[in-house]
Amino acid sequence: MSKGRKAVFLDRDGLINRQAAPHHYVCRREDFNFLPGVPGAIRRLNEAGYLVLVVTNQRGVARGMLTMEELEDVHHFMCEELGRQGAHIDGIYVCPHNEGECSCRKPDTGLFLKAEGEFPIDKGRSWMVGDSATDVEAGERYGVHTLLTDSLPQAVSVILGRTNQG
């Protein structure tokens, strides 16, 4: 008997949306652009019964480049757009701190633990998907399967293919 739900933890910038230029941040909804195939990939995860949870470092808040309210507006826009395409995100967990200031900044596991406090997670059937070594390290530390990629549609095909194999 499972002790929790299967989940896919997703990094945001560079996996869900186009990354801002170096030393810049996605600060407004106008700056947020989905990468190709992302809404459909998230919908496939939803349909397969996965919790879809975003875990994202947003140091731009600590640097004063954007406020938490502006960041929440970007995330509200992202969720609205996904909803228009039949997809949804179950939770968004943000680290707004600089390096060394907290235990939530990936590769630490604080964001995962926060999610686990809201949703019982079956780590054996869960994944972390990201586009950096930090994302993979965070997933490994938390104890879930990991995928390093810049293509969420390809990652979802791997995850769903592994699920269908047993």
Residue pairs with C-beta under 8 A, 6 or more apart in sequence:
2 122
2 125
3 120
3 122
4 119
4 120
4 121
4 122
4 123
5 49
5 50
5 51
5 119
5 120
5 121
5 122
6 49
6 50
6 51
6 122
6 125
6 126
7 50
7 51
7 52
7 53
7 90
7 115
7 119
7 121
7 122
7 126
7 127
7 144
8 45
8 50
8 51
8 52
8 53
8 126
8 127
8 128
8 129
8 156
8 159
9 53
9 54
9 55
9 112
9 115
9 126
9 127
9 128
9 129
9 139
9 142
9 144
10 16
10 52
10 53
10 54
10 55
10 129
10 130
10 152
11 54
11 55
11 56
11 106
11 129
11 130
11 131
11 132
11 135
12 54
12 56
13 19
13 20
13 26
13 56
14 130
14 131
14 132
14 150
15 35
15 38
15 129
15 130
15 131
15 149
15 150
15 152
16 34
16 35
16 38
16 42
16 54
16 78
16 152
17 26
17 32
17 33
17 34
17 35
17 38
17 78
18 33
18 34
18 35
20 26
20 31
24 65
25 58
25 60
25 65
25 66
26 32
26 74
27 60
27 65
27 66
27 70
27 71
27 74
28 70
28 73
28 74
29 73
29 74
29 76
29 77
31 74
32 74
32 77
32 78
34 81
35 150
35 151
35 152
36 153
37 151
37 152
37 153
38 152
38 153
39 81
39 82
39 85
39 86
39 87
40 85
40 87
40 153
41 152
41 153
41 155
41 156
42 52
42 82
42 87
42 88
42 89
42 152
43 85
43 86
43 87
44 156
44 160
45 52
45 156
45 159
45 160
46 52
46 87
46 88
48 160
48 163
50 159
51 90
51 91
51 119
51 121
52 88
52 89
52 90
53 89
53 90
53 91
53 92
53 93
53 115
53 119
54 75
54 89
54 91
54 92
54 93
55 93
55 106
55 111
55 112
55 115
55 128
55 138
56 92
56 93
56 94
56 95
56 111
57 95
57 105
57 106
57 134
58 66
58 71
58 94
58 95
58 96
59 95
59 96
59 97
59 98
59 99
59 105
60 66
60 71
61 67
61 68
61 71
61 94
61 96
61 97
62 96
62 97
62 98
62 101
63 98
68 94
68 96
71 94
71 96
75 92
78 89
79 88
79 89
79 92
82 88
82 89
90 119
91 115
91 118
91 119
93 104
93 111
93 112
93 114
93 115
94 111
95 102
95 104
95 105
95 106
95 110
95 111
97 104
97 105
99 105
102 108
102 110
103 109
103 110
104 110
104 111
104 114
106 130
106 134
106 135
106 137
106 138
107 134
107 135
107 137
107 138
107 141
108 138
108 141
109 138
109 141
109 142
111 138
112 121
112 128
112 138
112 142
112 144
113 142
115 121
121 144
123 142
123 143
123 144
125 163
126 144
126 145
127 139
127 144
127 145
127 146
127 147
127 155
127 159
128 135
128 136
128 138
128 139
128 140
128 142
128 144
128 145
128 146
128 147
129 135
129 146
129 147
129 149
129 152
129 155
129 159
130 136
130 138
130 139
130 146
130 147
130 148
130 149
131 148
131 149
131 150
132 148
133 148
135 146
135 148
136 146
136 147
136 148
139 145
139 146
140 146
145 162
147 155
147 158
147 159
149 155
